[in-house]
């Protein structure tokens, strides 16, 4: 269509993409509408062919989010999050340490399962604690989301970007701990986690309200907890299956399958279909629609060639200076991942970084790890930079809290900068 009008598809894609993200940042209550309208325009204008729309959507992520949300609804009903909240309250002296403890707990889990699943698992605990202490859950859930993004680069199974790196570099699970006799990404990320935790302690230094134990909640049903552990263990196990032998939606099928098991079990137990209606109500369709629209938008931007053009531009700027190229890759990845999903970006940039390394006659791992660190951590900068952030804000929205970009970034920016700077220095020192 654009060719008939004499318009450059790349220019139109850039304008439409920019307007989309301005709307996403400016109108938080209408993010899903903005993303879906933009997605429709990308298709109507022919920037993303209609036959590519289905493949642009990350069905694995959507199925995983939907399935995990369903399991989490039973998890909350079982009162296990309330018990975990009681235990954390017992072990922490004040609100400040409770928030930091939740973020560290989130990071630990997120090193082994998807960031979005982590937020869905830990957020109910934060909500329970906030309600018992009669404080806002906004800071703690933001901290949980950005901590989960940070640890996504720690292991092969922590994030899709890590899986992409492992595939092109031929790395297995243990290589993220020790690789070629040197410290792997796991330890670099942990150093960044310590630095970023210090920013949280500073940010919440005034949250010194005493945390008083109120007794432990009695769990009524342990089966949902078993399902939650099942999600974690099966996602880890699935990561060891060679890509050639498993469908791309494996993680989504695991989460959705366990949700169906939970539904069937409760229908049999209660002999009523009312539980089905209740569980389906707990799924956050606003977030699912927002992500669907964003996947199509990013697919259109990628199809137009904008991601590749931008990547080639800074490669030329870097010239033959390895430190400059490494610096550009890290910090440009941070900036790009703050506004677009890092999966298509990393998928595009991995071959580019391999080509740079080949031209310079060096192993590619320095640039690979710089790319992974920058792209994974950069999603923390803004509320729309990562699926985990979008999911966290969706949870808060359901609780009646509309979070502005400024509120989110007051916590996320210092957290991200501390982690990225630490990782940036360590990667260069270890791998240069």
N, C-alpha and C positions, 0 to 999 in steps of 0.2 A: 504493500500500500504506500509506504513512504517513498519508494522508488518512483511511483507514478506522480507523486506530489513534488518530486525533485528535492527531497529532504535527505540529509545524511542520517542513517539509522544510528550511528554512534553518537552523534550530537543529540538527537532526540532522546536516546537512551540515557545519556548523561543528565540532561535536563529533567527528565521524568524521574530518574533515580534520586536526584538531589531534592526535588520537590517532595518525593515520598518520605524521605528521612526527615525533612523539615517538619512535615505534618506529623510524623510519628513522635518526634520530640516535643512538638508544640501542643498536640491534642491527645493526651494519654488515654482519655476515655473513648477515643475513636480510632485507636491504633489498628484494630482489626479491619474496620471499614476502609481506612486509608490504604492498608496493604492489599486488600482484595480489589479495590478500585484500580490501584496502580497495576496490579497483576493483570487485570482485565485489559487495561490499556496497552500493556506490553504485547498481549496476544492479538488484540484488535488491530493494532498498528503493524503487526507482522514482524516485530522485533524478535519475539520468540514464537516460532511456528507452532501451530495448534497441536501437531503430532508430537511435540517435545514437552508439552505441559506436564503430562503424566510423569515423565522421567525427571523433570526438574524438581518435583516434590520429593522430599526425603520421607518416604512412607515408613521407613524404619523408625525414625525419630517420632513421628506422629503416633504410630502404633504403640511405641514404648511409653510415650507420655500418657496416652489414653488408658493403656492397660495398667500402668503403675498408679495412676490416679484412682482407678477403680479399686485396686488392692489396698491403696492407702485409706480409702473410705472405710473399709472393713477394719484396717489397722487402727484407725482412730476410734471406731466404735468399740473395739476390744479394750480400750483404755490403756493400752501399752504405752502410747506417747505420754499419757499423764503420769505413768509410773516412772518413765525415763526422766521426765521433767522433775518429778519429786527427788530422784536420785541426784540429779545435777544441782538442784537447790540445796540439798544436804551437803554437797561437796564444795560449794562455792560460797565465799564470804559476802559477796555483793553482786549487784546487777552487772557491773563492768566485767567481772571475771566469768559470770554466767554467759554473757554474750561471746566472749573470747573462747570459752570452753566449747560452746556450740559450733563456732566457726572451725575450730581445730577438729572437732568430731566430724563435721561435715567434710573437711579436707581429707581426713583419714579414709572415710568411706569412698569418696570421689576418686581416690587414686586407683580404685579397683572396679568401679562401675560408672556408668554414664553420669555426667553432671546433673542432668535434669532429673534422673531417678533419685539422685542423692538429695536434691532440694525437696522433692516430693516426700521422701522418707523423713528428713530431719525437720522440715518446716512445722509439721504438727506438734513436735516437741516444743519448739520455740513459741508457738501460739499458746500452748497449754501453760508454759511458764509465765508468759506475759499476762494471761488472764488471771492467774493465781496471784501475781504480784501487782495487778492493776496498772500495768505500764504498756506503752505502745510496742507492738511487735515489729514495727518497721525496721529499726536498726538491726535487730538480731537476724531477721530474715534476709536483709540485704547482705549482712556479714556472712551468712550461710551460703548465699548464692555466689558471692565473689570468691569465697574460700574454695568452693567446689570447682570453680573455673580454674583457679590456680593449680590445684592438684591434678587436673586433667592431663597435664603433660608429664606426670611423674612416672607412669607406667604405660606399657603397651596397650592396656585395656582401659585406661582412664578417659580417653576421649577419641573421637573419630580421627582427629588430626594425628594423634599418636599412631593409630592403626595405619594411616596413610604413610607416615614416615617409616614405620616398621616394614611395610610392603616394599617400598622403593629401595630402602637401605638393606633389606635382608636381615633385619634385627628381630630377635625373639624376645620373650618376656624378660628373661634374665639380663639381656643386654642393656636394659634401661637402668640397671643397678651398677653393673661393672661392664665396661665396653673397651676392648683392646687394652686391658690393664689400667684403665683410667676410670675415675668416678663418672657414672652415667647421669642421665637426666633426673633420676629419682633424687639424688643427693643435692643437685643444683636447685631443684624445686623446693626441697625441704629448707635449704638456706633462705630461699625467697619467702617461704612460709613464716619462718621465724621473724624476718625483717618486717613483713606485712602485719604479723600479729602485734608487733610493737606499735604500729600505727593505730591499730584498733584500741590498744590500751590507752594511747594518748587521746584518741578521738572520744572515747567514753570515760575519760578520767573523772568526770563529774558525776557519773552514774554510780554513786557510792551507797545507794540505798541498801540497807541490810537485807539479806535474803534469809528468810526464816523458814525452816522446814515445817511443813504442815501435815506430816504423816504421809504414808505411802498408799497410793491408790491400789485397789485390788483389781487385777486383770481378770476379766470375765471369760475370755476365750483366747487361747494361745495359738490357735490355727492361723490367724492372719499374720502373726509374728513369724511362724514357720514359712509362710508364703513370702514374706519380705526377705528372709534369709535365703529362700529358694531363688528369688530374683537375683540376689547378689552372687550366689554360688554358680547358678546357671550362666549368668553373663560372663563370669570369669572363665568357666569351663568352655563356653562357646568361643572365647578368644583364641583358644589353642587349636581349634578346628581350621585346617587350611581353607583359604578363601574359595578355592576351586570346588570344595565339597559342602559349602553351606550357602543358602540364599542370602541376599543382601538385607533382607528384613528379619534375619534370625533373632536379633535382640528384641525387635518389636513383637515377634511371634511368641517369644518367651514370656514377656510381660503380659501380653493380651491373653495368652493361654492360661497363665496362673490366675488372671482375673476371672476367666470363664470357670475355672475350677472352683474358685471362691463362690461365684454366683450359684453354680450347680449345687454345691455343698449346702449353702444357706437355703436354697429353695427346697431341697430335700428335707433339711432340718426343720424348717418352719412350715413346710407344706403350703407355702404362699408365694405368689409372684410379686408381692409388694416390695420385697427386697430388691428386685430387679429395677423397678422404677426409682427407688431411693439411691441405688448405686450409680445408675446412669445420670442422675441429677448432680452427683458430686464431681462429674467430669467437667473440666473447665473448657467449654467449647470456644469461648472467646480467645483463649490462648492458642488452641488448635487452629482456629481460622486465621489468626494473626501469623502463625508460623507458616501455614499453607501459602498465604499471600506472599510472605517474604521469600519463601523458596522459589516461587515463580518469578518474582522480581529479580532475584539474584541469578536465576537461570537466564533471564533476558539480558541482564548486564554481561554475563559471561558469553552468551551467544553473540552479542554485539561486538565482543572482542575488547571491551574496555579494561577488564582485569589484566589481560595479557599485554595490552599497550602500556598501561601504567607500570607494570613490572619491568618491561623492556626499557622504559624511560630511565628508571633509577639505576638499572644495570649500566647504561651508557654513562650516566653521571658519575658512577663510582670509578670508572676507568680501571686501572690495574692495581689500585691500592687495596690490599686485602682488608686492612683495618677499616677503611672507609666503606668498602662494600659490606663487610660484616655489620657495621654500625647502621648503614642504610637499611639492610634487610631486617634487623631487629626492630628499629624504631618505626620504619614504614609499616611493618607488619602490625605493630601496636596500633598505629593510627587507622589503618585500613580495617583491622578487626574490631575496632571500636564502633564502626558503623555498618559493616556487613558481616554476614556469617563467615566464619574462618575456614569452613570446609572447602568451598570452591576455590578460595584464595590459596590455601595450602596445596590443594591438588594442582593448581596451575603453577605455583612457584617452586614446587619440588623439582620438576624437570629443569626449570630455569636455574636454580642454584646448582644442580648437578652439572649443567652446561658451563656455568661460570667456573666451577672447580676444575673441570676438564681443561678449559682454556688456560687456566693459571697453573695447571700441573700440580694440583694439591688434592688431598683427600677431601671429600665433600662434607665431612661430618661437622666441622665447625659451622658451616653455613646452614646445614640441616638443623642443628640444634638451636642456632640463633633464630631461624625461621619458626621452629616449633615454639620456642619460648615466647617470642614476640607476638605471634599470632594467637596463641592460646591465652596468654595473660592479657592481651589487648582488649579482649571482649569484656573485661571488667570495667573499662572506663565509662561506658554509657549503659543505660538501662536496656538498650536494644542491641547491644553488641554480642550477646550470647543467648542461646535458648534457655539456659538456666536462669538468667536475669529476667527474661520475659515470663518464665514460669513463676518465679518468685513474686513478681509484681501482680501476676494473675491471682495468686493465692491471697495476697494482701487486698486486692480489689474485691474479692469475694467476702473478705472480712470487713469491708467498708472503708478501706484505706486507699486513697488515690495518691500515688507517690509521684512527685514531680522530678524531672531530670536533675534539677539542682540538688534536691535532697539526696538522691541516689549518689550523685557524683561527689558530694561532700565526703562520703565514706569511701567510695570506690577509687577516686583519683589518687590520694596518698597511698592507699593499699596497693594499687597497681604499680605506681612508680617505685615503691620500695621493693616490690618483688622483681620487677623488670630490671632495675638497676643492679640488684644483687646477682640475678641470673646472667645479665649481660657481661658483668665483670668476670664472674666465675667461668662462664663458657669460654671467654677469650683466654683467660689464664690457663685453663686446662687443655684446651683443644687447638690453640693457635700454633 
